[in-house]
């Protein structure tokens, strides 16, 4: 049995939205939104009461919680970017690794400059250049 509206049709296994759609527009209490995958019950999860989004998790610990790897794959340029207008604080409970898959350097400081504040290199050159 299917349900059809002007821009939404619900079949036995598909949901088709031909225009924009809003879920929980009236801010219904406990109006969470969840999408399942073949292996995860909460592949995409929106916690409406805490204003959080989870990917692969039913309990996102922040505005965006991800249980799994994040892979940035730039297509038109050779560099992926993470931009912030404020501070960026990266925390981990174990090890933090940068450049472990063949990167020849890690730069912290100014863009496109050999005069970076800190430049850590691998190979025969100096291990730490400040």
N, C-alpha and C positions, 0 to 999 in steps of 0.2 A: 504494500500500500504506500502511495506517495502523497506528498503534500506539495502543492504548487501555489506560489504567490507571484506577483508581477516580476520580481527580480530574484526570487529564491525558489529553487525546486529541490525537494528532498525525496530521493529514491530509496530503494532498499539498501544500497551500499554507497551512495554518493550524495553529496551536498553541492549544489551548483549555485553560485552567487554571480549574477550578471552585472551587478552594480555594486556600489559600496554598501557595507552592512555594519551595523553597530550591535554589539552584544552587551547586555546588562546596561542599557541606556538609562534606566530609571534607578540605577544603583541599588538593586535588590540585595539585601543582606545575604551573604554567603552565595553570591552569584559567580563562583569560580568558573573558569573556562579551561577545558582539558582536551588535548588531542592525543590519541594513542598511536603507537607504531606497532609493528609486528612483535617487538620484544620489550617495549616499555609502556606502562600504563600512563605515564606522565611525560611523554616525549616533549610536549609543549604544555605549559601550565600557567595560568594567570590567577594569582591569588588576589581576589577583589578586595578583601578586607585589609590586607597589608600593602596593596599597590606594588606587588612584586611579580616578576616573570621568571619561571623556571624552565630550563631546557634539560630534560632527562631527570628531573627531580620534582617531587611534590612539596618540597619545603625549601624554597629559595631563601638563602640567608641574607640577601641584599636586594637592591632594585633589580638586578639580573643575577640569577644563580644558575650555574652550568655544571652538570655532572658529566664530565667527558672532556675530550681535547678540543681546543680551539685552533683551527687552521685558517690562516689568512692566505688567500691565493690571488694576488693581484694579476689582472689580465692585461691591461693596457700599459702598465708601468712595471718596473722591476722591484718596487718597494711598496710594502703595505704600511699604512700609518695608523697610529692610535693618537688622536688629538684630544686635548683637554684645555679648557680655559682656566682651570685652577691647578692645584697640585695633583700629582699622581703618586700614590702610595701602593707599592707592591709588597705584599706580605706572604710568607709561606711558613708552614710548620716544620718542613724538612729542608731540602736543598733547593736552591734556585740556580738553574743552569741557563746560560745564554750561549748561543752559537755552537751547539754541540753536533750539528749535522753538516759540517763542512764549511761553516762561516770562517773567513780568514781574519776577521777582526770584529770587535765590539767597540763602538764609539759612544761616548757620553760627552755631550757638550754641543758646540755649534754645528750647524748643518754644512756638509760638503767642504770641510776644512781639515787640513792636517794639523791645525793649531787647536785641536780639541783639548778641553780641560783634562780629560783622562782618555787615553787610547790604549786598550789592552790588545796585544797582538799574539798570534801563535806562530810557531815556526822558529827559524834561526835568529830572528831579530830579538831585540830586548823584550822581556816578558811584560814590563810595565813602563809606559812612557807617560810622564806627568808634565 
